[in-house]
Amino acid sequence: MEPEWAGEVMDDDELLALEPDPKSRMGASRFIGYSPTAGRVLTVIAFRDDDGDLHGINAWPATGADLKLYREGD
C-alpha cells in the first residue's frame, strides 16, 4: 500500500465511511473506496483525533464483505 492510494480512496465520490467502524475496539473508522492508481477498491482504517483530523492506521485491498458493501453502495 502506498500512502497516496489512501488519499485517492478518501477522494472517491462513492466512498463508504463507517464512523466508527463497528468492528473496531478503539473507535477507529473504516473507509472503503476506489484508488485509480492501485486499480482496485481498498479498505482504509483511520483514527479521528479530538480535532477531527484523520490519522491512517492500516490499509488493504478490499475483499469479502467490504467489497460487497462498496459495490452495493450501502
HTML snippet that shows the backbone in 3Dmol.js (N, CA, C, O; Angstrom):
<script src="https://3Dmol.org/build/3Dmol-min.js"></script>
<div id="view" style="width:600px;height:400px;position:relative"></div>
<script>
const pdb = `
ATOM      1  N   MET A   1       0.830  -1.175   0.000  1.00  0.00           N
ATOM      2  CA  MET A   1       0.000   0.000   0.000  1.00  0.00           C
ATOM      3  C   MET A   1       0.880   1.246   0.000  1.00  0.00           C
ATOM      4  O   MET A   1       1.875   1.327   0.721  1.00  0.00           O
ATOM      5  N   GLU A   2       0.496   2.193  -0.811  1.00  0.00           N
ATOM      6  CA  GLU A   2       1.184   3.477  -0.863  1.00  0.00           C
ATOM      7  C   GLU A   2       0.301   4.531  -0.198  1.00  0.00           C
ATOM      8  O   GLU A   2      -0.917   4.494  -0.372  1.00  0.00           O
ATOM      9  N   PRO A   3       0.877   5.473   0.563  1.00  0.00           N
ATOM     10  CA  PRO A   3       0.065   6.491   1.232  1.00  0.00           C
ATOM     11  C   PRO A   3      -0.857   7.259   0.287  1.00  0.00           C
ATOM     12  O   PRO A   3      -1.984   7.590   0.656  1.00  0.00           O
ATOM     13  N   GLU A   4      -0.381   7.547  -0.941  1.00  0.00           N
ATOM     14  CA  GLU A   4      -1.233   8.308  -1.861  1.00  0.00           C
ATOM     15  C   GLU A   4      -2.469   7.509  -2.287  1.00  0.00           C
ATOM     16  O   GLU A   4      -3.483   8.098  -2.663  1.00  0.00           O
ATOM     17  N   TRP A   5      -2.395   6.184  -2.232  1.00  0.00           N
ATOM     18  CA  TRP A   5      -3.562   5.372  -2.558  1.00  0.00           C
ATOM     19  C   TRP A   5      -4.679   5.621  -1.542  1.00  0.00           C
ATOM     20  O   TRP A   5      -5.853   5.701  -1.903  1.00  0.00           O
ATOM     21  N   ALA A   6      -4.298   5.743  -0.274  1.00  0.00           N
ATOM     22  CA  ALA A   6      -5.290   6.031   0.764  1.00  0.00           C
ATOM     23  C   ALA A   6      -5.944   7.386   0.511  1.00  0.00           C
ATOM     24  O   ALA A   6      -7.147   7.544   0.722  1.00  0.00           O
ATOM     25  N   GLY A   7      -5.162   8.360   0.061  1.00  0.00           N
ATOM     26  CA  GLY A   7      -5.720   9.665  -0.286  1.00  0.00           C
ATOM     27  C   GLY A   7      -6.712   9.564  -1.423  1.00  0.00           C
ATOM     28  O   GLY A   7      -7.740  10.240  -1.412  1.00  0.00           O
ATOM     29  N   GLU A   8      -6.417   8.727  -2.405  1.00  0.00           N
ATOM     30  CA  GLU A   8      -7.351   8.533  -3.519  1.00  0.00           C
ATOM     31  C   GLU A   8      -8.646   7.893  -3.036  1.00  0.00           C
ATOM     32  O   GLU A   8      -9.727   8.241  -3.509  1.00  0.00           O
ATOM     33  N   VAL A   9      -8.539   6.960  -2.097  1.00  0.00           N
ATOM     34  CA  VAL A   9      -9.737   6.345  -1.519  1.00  0.00           C
ATOM     35  C   VAL A   9     -10.608   7.430  -0.885  1.00  0.00           C
ATOM     36  O   VAL A   9     -11.821   7.457  -1.088  1.00  0.00           O
ATOM     37  N   MET A  10      -9.989   8.313  -0.126  1.00  0.00           N
ATOM     38  CA  MET A  10     -10.750   9.357   0.577  1.00  0.00           C
ATOM     39  C   MET A  10     -11.377  10.350  -0.397  1.00  0.00           C
ATOM     40  O   MET A  10     -12.360  11.006  -0.055  1.00  0.00           O
ATOM     41  N   ASP A  11     -10.829  10.471  -1.596  1.00  0.00           N
ATOM     42  CA  ASP A  11     -11.373  11.382  -2.610  1.00  0.00           C
ATOM     43  C   ASP A  11     -12.427  10.730  -3.494  1.00  0.00           C
ATOM     44  O   ASP A  11     -13.019  11.398  -4.342  1.00  0.00           O
ATOM     45  N   ASP A  12     -12.670   9.429  -3.307  1.00  0.00           N
ATOM     46  CA  ASP A  12     -13.632   8.697  -4.126  1.00  0.00           C
ATOM     47  C   ASP A  12     -15.048   9.238  -3.883  1.00  0.00           C
ATOM     48  O   ASP A  12     -15.502   9.305  -2.741  1.00  0.00           O
ATOM     49  N   ASP A  13     -15.741   9.623  -4.962  1.00  0.00           N
ATOM     50  CA  ASP A  13     -17.114  10.115  -4.846  1.00  0.00           C
ATOM     51  C   ASP A  13     -18.068   9.059  -4.290  1.00  0.00           C
ATOM     52  O   ASP A  13     -19.124   9.390  -3.752  1.00  0.00           O
ATOM     53  N   GLU A  14     -17.695   7.800  -4.422  1.00  0.00           N
ATOM     54  CA  GLU A  14     -18.531   6.688  -3.940  1.00  0.00           C
ATOM     55  C   GLU A  14     -18.029   6.136  -2.604  1.00  0.00           C
ATOM     56  O   GLU A  14     -18.393   5.026  -2.218  1.00  0.00           O
ATOM     57  N   LEU A  15     -17.192   6.910  -1.895  1.00  0.00           N
ATOM     58  CA  LEU A  15     -16.596   6.475  -0.639  1.00  0.00           C
ATOM     59  C   LEU A  15     -17.666   5.988   0.336  1.00  0.00           C
ATOM     60  O   LEU A  15     -18.698   6.633   0.523  1.00  0.00           O
ATOM     61  N   LEU A  16     -17.397   4.840   0.950  1.00  0.00           N
ATOM     62  CA  LEU A  16     -18.242   4.312   2.006  1.00  0.00           C
ATOM     63  C   LEU A  16     -17.502   4.528   3.318  1.00  0.00           C
ATOM     64  O   LEU A  16     -16.392   4.027   3.496  1.00  0.00           O
ATOM     65  N   ALA A  17     -18.111   5.268   4.234  1.00  0.00           N
ATOM     66  CA  ALA A  17     -17.474   5.583   5.514  1.00  0.00           C
ATOM     67  C   ALA A  17     -18.262   4.949   6.652  1.00  0.00           C
ATOM     68  O   ALA A  17     -19.463   5.181   6.788  1.00  0.00           O
ATOM     69  N   LEU A  18     -17.591   4.158   7.456  1.00  0.00           N
ATOM     70  CA  LEU A  18     -18.181   3.573   8.654  1.00  0.00           C
ATOM     71  C   LEU A  18     -17.497   4.242   9.842  1.00  0.00           C
ATOM     72  O   LEU A  18     -16.385   3.881  10.227  1.00  0.00           O
ATOM     73  N   GLU A  19     -18.189   5.224  10.409  1.00  0.00           N
ATOM     74  CA  GLU A  19     -17.611   6.007  11.511  1.00  0.00           C
ATOM     75  C   GLU A  19     -18.541   5.972  12.718  1.00  0.00           C
ATOM     76  O   GLU A  19     -19.600   6.599  12.696  1.00  0.00           O
ATOM     77  N   PRO A  20     -18.165   5.258  13.759  1.00  0.00           N
ATOM     78  CA  PRO A  20     -16.984   4.411  13.890  1.00  0.00           C
ATOM     79  C   PRO A  20     -17.209   3.055  13.214  1.00  0.00           C
ATOM     80  O   PRO A  20     -18.340   2.658  12.933  1.00  0.00           O
ATOM     81  N   ASP A  21     -16.127   2.378  12.971  1.00  0.00           N
ATOM     82  CA  ASP A  21     -16.177   1.025  12.414  1.00  0.00           C
ATOM     83  C   ASP A  21     -16.762   0.107  13.484  1.00  0.00           C
ATOM     84  O   ASP A  21     -16.210   0.019  14.581  1.00  0.00           O
ATOM     85  N   PRO A  22     -17.869  -0.581  13.190  1.00  0.00           N
ATOM     86  CA  PRO A  22     -18.472  -1.447  14.208  1.00  0.00           C
ATOM     87  C   PRO A  22     -17.555  -2.592  14.656  1.00  0.00           C
ATOM     88  O   PRO A  22     -17.797  -3.200  15.698  1.00  0.00           O
ATOM     89  N   LYS A  23     -16.521  -2.886  13.891  1.00  0.00           N
ATOM     90  CA  LYS A  23     -15.580  -3.949  14.264  1.00  0.00           C
ATOM     91  C   LYS A  23     -14.407  -3.441  15.092  1.00  0.00           C
ATOM     92  O   LYS A  23     -13.608  -4.236  15.586  1.00  0.00           O
ATOM     93  N   SER A  24     -14.298  -2.130  15.246  1.00  0.00           N
ATOM     94  CA  SER A  24     -13.146  -1.556  15.945  1.00  0.00           C
ATOM     95  C   SER A  24     -13.375  -1.525  17.451  1.00  0.00           C
ATOM     96  O   SER A  24     -14.438  -1.122  17.925  1.00  0.00           O
ATOM     97  N   ARG A  25     -12.366  -1.954  18.189  1.00  0.00           N
ATOM     98  CA  ARG A  25     -12.423  -1.893  19.650  1.00  0.00           C
ATOM     99  C   ARG A  25     -11.945  -0.548  20.172  1.00  0.00           C
ATOM    100  O   ARG A  25     -12.171  -0.220  21.337  1.00  0.00           O
ATOM    101  N   MET A  26     -11.275   0.244  19.309  1.00  0.00           N
ATOM    102  CA  MET A  26     -10.723   1.528  19.759  1.00  0.00           C
ATOM    103  C   MET A  26     -11.470   2.723  19.168  1.00  0.00           C
ATOM    104  O   MET A  26     -11.075   3.868  19.382  1.00  0.00           O
ATOM    105  N   GLY A  27     -12.552   2.460  18.423  1.00  0.00           N
ATOM    106  CA  GLY A  27     -13.328   3.554  17.850  1.00  0.00           C
ATOM    107  C   GLY A  27     -12.778   4.091  16.547  1.00  0.00           C
ATOM    108  O   GLY A  27     -13.121   5.202  16.142  1.00  0.00           O
ATOM    109  N   ALA A  28     -11.925   3.316  15.879  1.00  0.00           N
ATOM    110  CA  ALA A  28     -11.387   3.747  14.587  1.00  0.00           C
ATOM    111  C   ALA A  28     -12.498   3.725  13.534  1.00  0.00           C
ATOM    112  O   ALA A  28     -13.566   3.152  13.751  1.00  0.00           O
ATOM    113  N   SER A  29     -12.230   4.346  12.412  1.00  0.00           N
ATOM    114  CA  SER A  29     -13.182   4.406  11.308  1.00  0.00           C
ATOM    115  C   SER A  29     -12.684   3.564  10.149  1.00  0.00           C
ATOM    116  O   SER A  29     -11.479   3.387   9.966  1.00  0.00           O
ATOM    117  N   ARG A  30     -13.632   3.044   9.362  1.00  0.00           N
ATOM    118  CA  ARG A  30     -13.323   2.238   8.185  1.00  0.00           C
ATOM    119  C   ARG A  30     -13.828   2.979   6.957  1.00  0.00           C
ATOM    120  O   ARG A  30     -14.990   3.381   6.902  1.00  0.00           O
ATOM    121  N   PHE A  31     -12.956   3.158   5.976  1.00  0.00           N
ATOM    122  CA  PHE A  31     -13.302   3.816   4.725  1.00  0.00           C
ATOM    123  C   PHE A  31     -13.037   2.844   3.590  1.00  0.00           C
ATOM    124  O   PHE A  31     -11.968   2.238   3.519  1.00  0.00           O
ATOM    125  N   ILE A  32     -14.005   2.697   2.708  1.00  0.00           N
ATOM    126  CA  ILE A  32     -13.874   1.781   1.582  1.00  0.00           C
ATOM    127  C   ILE A  32     -14.091   2.592   0.315  1.00  0.00           C
ATOM    128  O   ILE A  32     -15.142   3.207   0.134  1.00  0.00           O
ATOM    129  N   GLY A  33     -13.092   2.589  -0.558  1.00  0.00           N
ATOM    130  CA  GLY A  33     -13.192   3.379  -1.772  1.00  0.00           C
ATOM    131  C   GLY A  33     -12.211   2.908  -2.828  1.00  0.00           C
ATOM    132  O   GLY A  33     -11.366   2.047  -2.586  1.00  0.00           O
ATOM    133  N   TYR A  34     -12.347   3.497  -4.003  1.00  0.00           N
ATOM    134  CA  TYR A  34     -11.539   3.105  -5.155  1.00  0.00           C
ATOM    135  C   TYR A  34     -10.297   3.972  -5.277  1.00  0.00           C
ATOM    136  O   TYR A  34     -10.365   5.196  -5.167  1.00  0.00           O
ATOM    137  N   SER A  35      -9.160   3.321  -5.507  1.00  0.00           N
ATOM    138  CA  SER A  35      -7.902   4.001  -5.787  1.00  0.00           C
ATOM    139  C   SER A  35      -7.562   3.765  -7.253  1.00  0.00           C
ATOM    140  O   SER A  35      -7.244   2.637  -7.632  1.00  0.00           O
ATOM    141  N   PRO A  36      -7.620   4.811  -8.096  1.00  0.00           N
ATOM    142  CA  PRO A  36      -7.277   4.632  -9.506  1.00  0.00           C
ATOM    143  C   PRO A  36      -5.840   4.151  -9.729  1.00  0.00           C
ATOM    144  O   PRO A  36      -5.589   3.338 -10.618  1.00  0.00           O
ATOM    145  N   THR A  37      -4.914   4.644  -8.938  1.00  0.00           N
ATOM    146  CA  THR A  37      -3.518   4.248  -9.108  1.00  0.00           C
ATOM    147  C   THR A  37      -3.322   2.774  -8.753  1.00  0.00           C
ATOM    148  O   THR A  37      -2.605   2.051  -9.445  1.00  0.00           O
ATOM    149  N   ALA A  38      -3.964   2.336  -7.669  1.00  0.00           N
ATOM    150  CA  ALA A  38      -3.873   0.923  -7.283  1.00  0.00           C
ATOM    151  C   ALA A  38      -4.716   0.058  -8.219  1.00  0.00           C
ATOM    152  O   ALA A  38      -4.459  -1.136  -8.371  1.00  0.00           O
ATOM    153  N   GLY A  39      -5.717   0.665  -8.838  1.00  0.00           N
ATOM    154  CA  GLY A  39      -6.579  -0.074  -9.754  1.00  0.00           C
ATOM    155  C   GLY A  39      -7.546  -1.004  -9.066  1.00  0.00           C
ATOM    156  O   GLY A  39      -7.993  -1.996  -9.643  1.00  0.00           O
ATOM    157  N   ARG A  40      -7.871  -0.676  -7.814  1.00  0.00           N
ATOM    158  CA  ARG A  40      -8.792  -1.538  -7.076  1.00  0.00           C
ATOM    159  C   ARG A  40      -9.416  -0.805  -5.903  1.00  0.00           C
ATOM    160  O   ARG A  40      -9.001   0.296  -5.541  1.00  0.00           O
ATOM    161  N   VAL A  41     -10.418  -1.436  -5.319  1.00  0.00           N
ATOM    162  CA  VAL A  41     -11.079  -0.919  -4.128  1.00  0.00           C
ATOM    163  C   VAL A  41     -10.214  -1.286  -2.927  1.00  0.00           C
ATOM    164  O   VAL A  41      -9.743  -2.417  -2.809  1.00  0.00           O
ATOM    165  N   LEU A  42     -10.010  -0.310  -2.034  1.00  0.00           N
ATOM    166  CA  LEU A  42      -9.200  -0.514  -0.837  1.00  0.00           C
ATOM    167  C   LEU A  42     -10.014  -0.219   0.414  1.00  0.00           C
ATOM    168  O   LEU A  42     -10.964   0.564   0.387  1.00  0.00           O
ATOM    169  N   THR A  43      -9.624  -0.857   1.503  1.00  0.00           N
ATOM    170  CA  THR A  43     -10.167  -0.557   2.827  1.00  0.00           C
ATOM    171  C   THR A  43      -9.087   0.192   3.589  1.00  0.00           C
ATOM    172  O   THR A  43      -7.947  -0.266   3.679  1.00  0.00           O
ATOM    173  N   VAL A  44      -9.451   1.346   4.137  1.00  0.00           N
ATOM    174  CA  VAL A  44      -8.518   2.166   4.913  1.00  0.00           C
ATOM    175  C   VAL A  44      -9.073   2.308   6.329  1.00  0.00           C
ATOM    176  O   VAL A  44     -10.238   2.661   6.512  1.00  0.00           O
ATOM    177  N   ILE A  45      -8.248   2.036   7.313  1.00  0.00           N
ATOM    178  CA  ILE A  45      -8.614   2.204   8.717  1.00  0.00           C
ATOM    179  C   ILE A  45      -7.886   3.442   9.225  1.00  0.00           C
ATOM    180  O   ILE A  45      -6.679   3.590   9.036  1.00  0.00           O
ATOM    181  N   ALA A  46      -8.643   4.332   9.876  1.00  0.00           N
ATOM    182  CA  ALA A  46      -8.056   5.577  10.369  1.00  0.00           C
ATOM    183  C   ALA A  46      -8.692   5.950  11.703  1.00  0.00           C
ATOM    184  O   ALA A  46      -9.822   5.564  12.002  1.00  0.00           O
ATOM    185  N   PHE A  47      -7.949   6.700  12.490  1.00  0.00           N
ATOM    186  CA  PHE A  47      -8.424   7.204  13.774  1.00  0.00           C
ATOM    187  C   PHE A  47      -8.635   8.704  13.653  1.00  0.00           C
ATOM    188  O   PHE A  47      -7.767   9.420  13.154  1.00  0.00           O
ATOM    189  N   ARG A  48      -9.788   9.181  14.110  1.00  0.00           N
ATOM    190  CA  ARG A  48     -10.082  10.610  14.099  1.00  0.00           C
ATOM    191  C   ARG A  48      -9.753  11.176  15.481  1.00  0.00           C
ATOM    192  O   ARG A  48     -10.327  10.752  16.485  1.00  0.00           O
ATOM    193  N   ASP A  49      -8.821  12.139  15.527  1.00  0.00           N
ATOM    194  CA  ASP A  49      -8.423  12.715  16.814  1.00  0.00           C
ATOM    195  C   ASP A  49      -9.459  13.731  17.307  1.00  0.00           C
ATOM    196  O   ASP A  49     -10.475  13.958  16.650  1.00  0.00           O
ATOM    197  N   ASP A  50      -9.196  14.329  18.450  1.00  0.00           N
ATOM    198  CA  ASP A  50     -10.144  15.267  19.067  1.00  0.00           C
ATOM    199  C   ASP A  50     -10.392  16.503  18.212  1.00  0.00           C
ATOM    200  O   ASP A  50     -11.422  17.160  18.364  1.00  0.00           O
ATOM    201  N   ASP A  51      -9.466  16.831  17.317  1.00  0.00           N
ATOM    202  CA  ASP A  51      -9.637  17.973  16.414  1.00  0.00           C
ATOM    203  C   ASP A  51     -10.366  17.582  15.127  1.00  0.00           C
ATOM    204  O   ASP A  51     -10.644  18.433  14.282  1.00  0.00           O
ATOM    205  N   GLY A  52     -10.673  16.290  14.985  1.00  0.00           N
ATOM    206  CA  GLY A  52     -11.368  15.822  13.790  1.00  0.00           C
ATOM    207  C   GLY A  52     -10.452  15.407  12.658  1.00  0.00           C
ATOM    208  O   GLY A  52     -10.929  15.030  11.588  1.00  0.00           O
ATOM    209  N   ASP A  53      -9.135  15.467  12.872  1.00  0.00           N
ATOM    210  CA  ASP A  53      -8.176  15.077  11.841  1.00  0.00           C
ATOM    211  C   ASP A  53      -8.037  13.559  11.806  1.00  0.00           C
ATOM    212  O   ASP A  53      -8.016  12.900  12.845  1.00  0.00           O
ATOM    213  N   LEU A  54      -7.943  13.016  10.594  1.00  0.00           N
ATOM    214  CA  LEU A  54      -7.776  11.574  10.423  1.00  0.00           C
ATOM    215  C   LEU A  54      -6.306  11.197  10.389  1.00  0.00           C
ATOM    216  O   LEU A  54      -5.479  11.908   9.817  1.00  0.00           O
ATOM    217  N   HIS A  55      -5.996  10.073  11.009  1.00  0.00           N
ATOM    218  CA  HIS A  55      -4.646   9.529  11.024  1.00  0.00           C
ATOM    219  C   HIS A  55      -4.736   8.071  10.586  1.00  0.00           C
ATOM    220  O   HIS A  55      -5.377   7.251  11.244  1.00  0.00           O
ATOM    221  N   GLY A  56      -4.090   7.760   9.472  1.00  0.00           N
ATOM    222  CA  GLY A  56      -4.136   6.406   8.949  1.00  0.00           C
ATOM    223  C   GLY A  56      -3.514   5.401   9.890  1.00  0.00           C
ATOM    224  O   GLY A  56      -2.492   5.664  10.524  1.00  0.00           O
ATOM    225  N   ILE A  57      -4.149   4.245   9.971  1.00  0.00           N
ATOM    226  CA  ILE A  57      -3.646   3.154  10.803  1.00  0.00           C
ATOM    227  C   ILE A  57      -3.201   1.989   9.924  1.00  0.00           C
ATOM    228  O   ILE A  57      -2.116   1.438  10.108  1.00  0.00           O
ATOM    229  N   ASN A  58      -4.055   1.620   8.963  1.00  0.00           N
ATOM    230  CA  ASN A  58      -3.759   0.465   8.135  1.00  0.00           C
ATOM    231  C   ASN A  58      -4.593   0.546   6.866  1.00  0.00           C
ATOM    232  O   ASN A  58      -5.556   1.309   6.796  1.00  0.00           O
ATOM    233  N   ALA A  59      -4.225  -0.236   5.873  1.00  0.00           N
ATOM    234  CA  ALA A  59      -4.988  -0.306   4.621  1.00  0.00           C
ATOM    235  C   ALA A  59      -4.696  -1.632   3.949  1.00  0.00           C
ATOM    236  O   ALA A  59      -3.622  -2.207   4.123  1.00  0.00           O
ATOM    237  N   TRP A  60      -5.669  -2.115   3.172  1.00  0.00           N
ATOM    238  CA  TRP A  60      -5.501  -3.371   2.451  1.00  0.00           C
ATOM    239  C   TRP A  60      -6.489  -3.417   1.297  1.00  0.00           C
ATOM    240  O   TRP A  60      -7.445  -2.642   1.274  1.00  0.00           O
ATOM    241  N   PRO A  61      -6.277  -4.318   0.333  1.00  0.00           N
ATOM    242  CA  PRO A  61      -7.248  -4.470  -0.749  1.00  0.00           C
ATOM    243  C   PRO A  61      -8.580  -4.958  -0.178  1.00  0.00           C
ATOM    244  O   PRO A  61      -8.613  -5.903   0.610  1.00  0.00           O
ATOM    245  N   ALA A  62      -9.663  -4.320  -0.573  1.00  0.00           N
ATOM    246  CA  ALA A  62     -10.981  -4.712  -0.087  1.00  0.00           C
ATOM    247  C   ALA A  62     -11.376  -6.064  -0.668  1.00  0.00           C
ATOM    248  O   ALA A  62     -11.219  -6.315  -1.863  1.00  0.00           O
ATOM    249  N   THR A  63     -11.884  -6.919   0.189  1.00  0.00           N
ATOM    250  CA  THR A  63     -12.373  -8.231  -0.222  1.00  0.00           C
ATOM    251  C   THR A  63     -13.645  -8.530   0.564  1.00  0.00           C
ATOM    252  O   THR A  63     -14.025  -7.765   1.450  1.00  0.00           O
ATOM    253  N   GLY A  64     -14.288  -9.617   0.247  1.00  0.00           N
ATOM    254  CA  GLY A  64     -15.416 -10.104   1.037  1.00  0.00           C
ATOM    255  C   GLY A  64     -16.480  -9.061   1.291  1.00  0.00           C
ATOM    256  O   GLY A  64     -16.965  -8.405   0.369  1.00  0.00           O
ATOM    257  N   ALA A  65     -16.840  -8.918   2.566  1.00  0.00           N
ATOM    258  CA  ALA A  65     -17.935  -8.035   2.966  1.00  0.00           C
ATOM    259  C   ALA A  65     -17.658  -6.578   2.596  1.00  0.00           C
ATOM    260  O   ALA A  65     -18.570  -5.874   2.162  1.00  0.00           O
ATOM    261  N   ASP A  66     -16.414  -6.110   2.758  1.00  0.00           N
ATOM    262  CA  ASP A  66     -16.095  -4.719   2.426  1.00  0.00           C
ATOM    263  C   ASP A  66     -16.329  -4.449   0.941  1.00  0.00           C
ATOM    264  O   ASP A  66     -16.933  -3.440   0.578  1.00  0.00           O
ATOM    265  N   LEU A  67     -15.859  -5.333   0.103  1.00  0.00           N
ATOM    266  CA  LEU A  67     -16.024  -5.157  -1.335  1.00  0.00           C
ATOM    267  C   LEU A  67     -17.502  -5.223  -1.722  1.00  0.00           C
ATOM    268  O   LEU A  67     -17.953  -4.462  -2.578  1.00  0.00           O
ATOM    269  N   LYS A  68     -18.242  -6.115  -1.106  1.00  0.00           N
ATOM    270  CA  LYS A  68     -19.682  -6.225  -1.366  1.00  0.00           C
ATOM    271  C   LYS A  68     -20.412  -4.948  -0.958  1.00  0.00           C
ATOM    272  O   LYS A  68     -21.257  -4.451  -1.704  1.00  0.00           O
ATOM    273  N   LEU A  69     -20.093  -4.417   0.217  1.00  0.00           N
ATOM    274  CA  LEU A  69     -20.718  -3.170   0.686  1.00  0.00           C
ATOM    275  C   LEU A  69     -20.444  -2.035  -0.299  1.00  0.00           C
ATOM    276  O   LEU A  69     -21.349  -1.273  -0.639  1.00  0.00           O
ATOM    277  N   TYR A  70     -19.194  -1.924  -0.757  1.00  0.00           N
ATOM    278  CA  TYR A  70     -18.831  -0.864  -1.678  1.00  0.00           C
ATOM    279  C   TYR A  70     -19.598  -1.005  -2.993  1.00  0.00           C
ATOM    280  O   TYR A  70     -20.135  -0.026  -3.511  1.00  0.00           O
ATOM    281  N   ARG A  71     -19.644  -2.205  -3.519  1.00  0.00           N
ATOM    282  CA  ARG A  71     -20.312  -2.431  -4.796  1.00  0.00           C
ATOM    283  C   ARG A  71     -21.816  -2.205  -4.713  1.00  0.00           C
ATOM    284  O   ARG A  71     -22.439  -1.781  -5.687  1.00  0.00           O
ATOM    285  N   GLU A  72     -22.398  -2.488  -3.548  1.00  0.00           N
ATOM    286  CA  GLU A  72     -23.844  -2.276  -3.363  1.00  0.00           C
ATOM    287  C   GLU A  72     -24.161  -0.816  -3.074  1.00  0.00           C
ATOM    288  O   GLU A  72     -25.308  -0.390  -3.212  1.00  0.00           O
ATOM    289  N   GLY A  73     -23.157  -0.050  -2.675  1.00  0.00           N
ATOM    290  CA  GLY A  73     -23.376   1.361  -2.393  1.00  0.00           C
ATOM    291  C   GLY A  73     -24.074   1.631  -1.080  1.00  0.00           C
ATOM    292  O   GLY A  73     -24.703   2.678  -0.922  1.00  0.00           O
ATOM    293  N   ASP A  74     -23.976   0.703  -0.123  1.00  0.00           N
ATOM    294  CA  ASP A  74     -24.608   0.906   1.186  1.00  0.00           C
ATOM    295  C   ASP A  74     -23.769   1.816   2.046  1.00  0.00           C
ATOM    296  O   ASP A  74     -24.139   2.104   3.185  1.00  0.00           O
TER     297      ASP A  74
END
`;
const viewer = $3Dmol.createViewer("view");
viewer.addModel(pdb, "pdb");
viewer.setStyle({}, {cartoon: {color: "spectrum"}});
viewer.zoomTo();
viewer.render();
</script>
